[in-house]
Amino acid sequence: MPRWVRSKHVGQWLLLLLLVVGLHSSDPRQPAVSALRPTHSIQHSPHSMPAPQLAIVPYVRPTLAMQMLSWQPTIQAAAAHYYDPRVCELDQASFARLIAVIIYNEQNGWFEDMVEPVRPFRPAYEHAQVMLNRHVAGSNYSVWPTNLRPSVALEVVRGEVPIPHAPGIMTTTLRVARSQIHPAHFSNMDHLYAALNEEISDAPIAIEYLAANLVRGCYRARYEGVPQSWRTLAAWHNQGIVQPTQISQSGWAQDYLRRAGAYIPTAHALLQADPQPQPSAGGCCR
């Protein structure tokens, strides 16, 4: 276990695991255990995302592999809609690839690599956090597929970017196209968080939230005068930081980037694959 791991996170995982074991055993859709085998300068070629030497085996659940193929058109459409060359230094292809990298990385954490037998329970664990946000007032757990909290989703919906100096918030015109949430219509914060929880646990909308959140990272990096790379934006998503010194001093961010880098080839292959047929229900984001 990394020396910087905080015991409260392990405890949270174990407490939630007790809950998801029950959910898993009662859900016939969950596969059996045996069925699931198993780093800043301005980029002169911003389209390239060189992968560092792999520090982990980039494990992808078979069910997630199929889901990612079905989400590939949504990822491409979200990148096309939200990518803004006026604020983003990556090119659009790298932006799309980063969306996929983050989704892959968020589905397999250090704990699952350390204790592989818990991998089959991951979908139930993710479902449990959605249920906690839905039924326990004031809950603000991260939910998947993009591992965003309702509190972060609220900032995204409002087009707000936290900044380190007064007034503390930068307001942008950035909005989530598919979101049906108008925060001013809610008088109760718990109800607002519950509504946000539903949107960020729905994959097509959640992917839009993720794309919009990465653009918020571009705004923050420009505000702080920080050159942008995929690592900058991934650290923003994970820890809400963009300064190279802060990233280098954060064990959580360093481990996240190390793991994320291992998924770059997987994400590249996904976006080069033939897209899966999609039901005709209009465009993703427009």
Sequence and secondary structure as in RCSB ss.txt:
>XXXX:A:sequence
MPRWVRSKHVGQWLLLLLLVVGLHSSDPRQPAVSALRPTHSIQHSPHSMPAPQLAIVPYVRPTLAMQMLSWQPTI
QAAAAHYYDPRVCELDQASFARLIAVIIYNEQNGWFEDMVEPVRPFRPAYEHAQVMLNRHVAGSNYSVWPTNLRP
SVALEVVRGEVPIPHAPGIMTTTLRVARSQIHPAHFSNMDHLYAALNEEISDAPIAIEYLAANLVRGCYRARYEG
VPQSWRTLAAWHNQGIVQPTQISQSGWAQDYLRRAGAYIPTAHALLQADPQPQPSAGGCCR
>XXXX:A:secstr
  TT  HHHHHHHHHHHHHHHHHHHH TTS  GGG        SSTT       SS     HHHHHHHHHHHHHH
HHHHHHH  TTT  S HHHHHHHHHHHHHHHTS HHHHHSGGGGGGHHHHHHHHHHHHHHSTT    BTTTTB H
HHHHHHHHTEEE SSTTSEEE S   TT    GGG S HHHHHHHHHHHHTSHHHHHHHHHHHHHHHHHHHHHHT
    HHHHHHHHHHS   HHHHHH HHHHHHHHHHHHTHHHHHHHHHS       S  S  
